[in-house]
Amino acid sequence: MLKRLQVVWPQTAILILSTVVGTAIASRLLPLNGLFGQTISPSTNQQIQRTNTDSSVDIENPASWQTNPGLSQTIGQWEQEIESQMLNWPSPKRFQGKIFKEVKLKDNRKVFALTFDDGPQLHTTAQILDILKRNKVKGTFFIIGRNLKAYPQVGQRIVAEGHAIANHTWSHSYRKFSGPGAAREIDDTTALIYKITGMKTDLFRPPGGFLGNGPAGYAKGKNYAVVMWSADSNDWKRLSAHALVNNITSQAGPGGIALMHDGGGDRSATVKALPYIIANLKKRGYEFVTVPELLDLAERQHRAQPAVKSKPVKPAADRSTPKKK
């Protein structure tokens, strides 16, 4: 959790943390009273210190909190709520309405985003989620609206497990769309994502990477961040798992974005390749982030740049003719 907090803007993190924890405390006063064996009041800290010897929770030893199942569960719920809020933030303004395939950080930090297109698909998406969970890695899923409608429970699982979810149009068609048609492809998908998962996404990836058939132009006009890729698995070509591993790992670089698929057909090779891709990049020192986290990291670095101080300008000598007294 702490590692994930490092990728957000400090002032926003404090606001979200205060709001979520405050709400959680208000809704869980009775469970907390039972855990601490006391009444929550403005002098809570003093009361906890006085009753520490009688309480089952040793506040002087934070590790002991983990041995209290009730408190550990409550804290875990808070963490999930905070993670959810992080993924629900709008993209930094510098990326809204822009097209990009990677996001280089100024310190060349070795972060890398795994993205999956064309889902959700009932079995393949579940297998990929299982692999990501085992490896403690978060990904970004660019979903097709009609597929989310067919498998809403898979979309809910994506979000519940801390992954980012994004727009990949409603129908995944490559045809030329009219203005209203392109709007429906984007708007209907975003609306369904929010209805099913509670997430408000402003990330969009055009099917096939086509930028001139309508949806990408509409998305840019609505200030979506249009996310392409810098490392292509080419798994849509039905290559072997070995080839997929080589494709991603050979193209991976700091701030890169990998393209894979969890839907759109047989993705068994992708499922087989994914653990090896993760292991290879971890061994090379890469840290995996979601696309929202990658953008937040870049924004934090941008904001942290020291302002360029201009040299003071000496006032010009007054060359005007003095007035006669």
Backbone hydrogen bonds, N-H to C=O, Kabsch-Sander energy under -0.5 kcal/mol:
donor,donor_aa,acceptor,acceptor_aa,energy
5,L,1,M,-2.0
6,Q,2,L,-1.1
7,V,4,R,-1.4
8,V,5,L,-1.3
13,A,9,W,-2.7
14,I,10,P,-2.2
15,L,11,Q,-1.6
16,I,12,T,-2.8
17,L,13,A,-3.0
18,S,14,I,-2.6
19,T,15,L,-2.3
20,V,16,I,-3.1
21,V,17,L,-2.6
22,G,18,S,-2.3
23,T,19,T,-2.4
24,A,20,V,-2.9
25,I,21,V,-2.9
26,A,22,G,-2.2
27,S,23,T,-2.0
28,R,24,A,-0.8
28,R,25,I,-0.8
29,L,26,A,-0.6
32,L,28,R,-2.2
33,N,29,L,-2.7
34,G,30,L,-2.1
35,L,31,P,-1.9
36,F,32,L,-2.6
37,G,33,N,-1.6
38,Q,33,N,-1.3
44,T,41,S,-1.7
47,Q,43,S,-2.3
48,I,44,T,-2.8
49,Q,45,N,-2.1
50,R,46,Q,-2.2
51,T,47,Q,-2.3
52,N,49,Q,-0.6
54,D,51,T,-1.3
55,S,51,T,-1.7
58,D,56,S,-0.5
59,I,57,V,-0.9
61,N,58,D,-1.3
64,S,61,N,-2.4
65,W,62,P,-1.6
66,Q,62,P,-0.6
66,Q,63,A,-0.9
67,T,64,S,-1.2
68,N,65,W,-1.6
72,S,68,N,-2.7
73,Q,69,P,-2.2
74,T,70,G,-2.0
75,I,71,L,-2.7
76,G,72,S,-2.2
77,Q,73,Q,-2.1
78,W,74,T,-2.1
79,E,75,I,-2.5
80,Q,76,G,-2.0
81,E,77,Q,-2.1
82,I,78,W,-2.5
83,E,79,E,-2.6
84,S,80,Q,-2.3
85,Q,81,E,-2.0
86,M,82,I,-2.2
87,L,83,E,-1.8
88,N,84,S,-0.7
88,N,85,Q,-0.7
89,W,86,M,-1.2
95,F,92,P,-2.2
96,Q,92,P,-0.8
96,Q,93,K,-0.6
97,G,224,Y,-1.3
98,K,95,F,-1.7
100,F,226,V,-2.1
103,V,255,G,-2.9
108,N,105,L,-1.7
111,V,109,R,-2.0
112,F,287,E,-2.3
113,A,256,G,-2.3
114,L,112,F,-0.5
114,L,289,V,-0.5
115,T,113,A,-0.5
115,T,258,A,-1.5
116,F,140,T,-2.4
117,D,260,M,-2.2
118,D,142,F,-1.1
119,G,142,F,-0.5
125,T,121,Q,-1.4
126,A,121,Q,-0.6
126,A,122,L,-0.6
127,Q,123,H,-2.2
128,I,124,T,-2.4
129,L,125,T,-2.5
130,D,126,A,-2.1
131,I,127,Q,-2.0
132,L,128,I,-2.5
133,K,129,L,-2.3
134,R,130,D,-2.3
135,N,131,I,-1.8
136,K,133,K,-1.0
137,V,132,L,-2.6
140,T,114,L,-2.1
141,F,164,A,-2.8
142,F,116,F,-2.7
142,F,140,T,-0.6
143,I,141,F,-0.9
143,I,166,A,-2.4
144,I,119,G,-3.0
145,G,169,T,-2.2
146,R,170,W,-1.9
147,N,144,I,-0.5
148,L,144,I,-2.2
149,K,145,G,-2.1
150,A,146,R,-1.3
151,Y,147,N,-2.2
154,V,151,Y,-0.9
155,G,151,Y,-1.5
156,Q,152,P,-2.3
157,R,153,Q,-1.7
158,I,154,V,-2.2
159,V,155,G,-1.7
160,A,156,Q,-2.6
161,E,157,R,-1.9
162,G,159,V,-2.0
163,H,158,I,-2.0
164,A,139,G,-2.2
166,A,141,F,-3.0
167,N,203,L,-2.4
168,H,143,I,-1.8
177,F,213,N,-2.8
182,A,178,S,-2.8
183,A,179,G,-2.1
184,R,180,P,-2.1
185,E,181,G,-2.0
186,I,182,A,-1.7
187,D,183,A,-3.3
188,D,184,R,-2.0
189,T,185,E,-0.5
190,T,186,I,-2.5
191,A,187,D,-2.4
192,L,188,D,-1.8
193,I,189,T,-2.5
194,Y,190,T,-2.0
195,K,191,A,-2.3
196,I,192,L,-2.6
197,T,193,I,-2.7
198,G,193,I,-0.7
198,G,194,Y,-1.5
199,M,193,I,-0.8
201,T,199,M,-0.7
204,F,225,A,-2.5
205,R,167,N,-2.2
209,G,206,P,-2.3
210,F,207,P,-1.7
218,Y,214,G,-2.3
219,A,215,P,-2.8
220,K,216,A,-2.5
221,G,217,G,-2.0
222,K,218,Y,-1.3
223,N,220,K,-1.9
224,Y,219,A,-2.7
225,A,202,D,-3.0
226,V,98,K,-2.7
226,V,224,Y,-0.7
227,V,204,F,-2.7
227,V,225,A,-0.8
228,M,100,F,-3.2
228,M,226,V,-0.6
230,S,257,I,-2.4
231,A,257,I,-2.1
233,S,231,A,-0.6
233,S,259,L,-2.0
237,K,234,N,-1.8
238,R,235,D,-1.6
244,L,240,S,-1.9
245,V,241,A,-2.4
246,N,242,H,-2.2
247,N,243,A,-2.5
248,I,244,L,-2.1
249,T,245,V,-2.5
250,S,246,N,-2.1
251,Q,247,N,-0.8
251,Q,248,I,-0.6
252,A,248,I,-1.2
255,G,111,V,-2.5
256,G,111,V,-0.7
256,G,253,G,-2.1
258,A,113,A,-3.1
259,L,231,A,-3.0
260,M,115,T,-1.6
260,M,258,A,-0.6
262,D,117,D,-2.1
263,G,117,D,-1.3
267,R,265,G,-0.7
271,V,267,R,-2.1
272,K,268,S,-2.2
273,A,269,A,-2.2
274,L,270,T,-2.2
276,Y,273,A,-0.7
277,I,273,A,-2.1
278,I,274,L,-2.5
279,A,275,P,-2.4
280,N,276,Y,-2.5
281,L,277,I,-2.3
282,K,278,I,-2.5
283,K,279,A,-2.1
284,R,280,N,-1.2
285,G,282,K,-1.8
286,Y,281,L,-2.8
287,E,110,K,-2.7
289,V,112,F,-2.1
294,L,290,T,-2.2
295,L,291,V,-2.3
296,D,292,P,-2.2
297,L,293,E,-2.5
298,A,294,L,-2.0
299,E,295,L,-2.3
300,R,296,D,-2.6
301,Q,297,L,-2.1
302,H,298,A,-2.2
303,R,299,E,-2.6
304,A,300,R,-1.8
305,Q,301,Q,-0.6
305,Q,302,H,-0.8
309,K,307,A,-0.6
310,S,308,V,-0.5
314,K,312,P,-0.6
319,R,317,A,-0.9
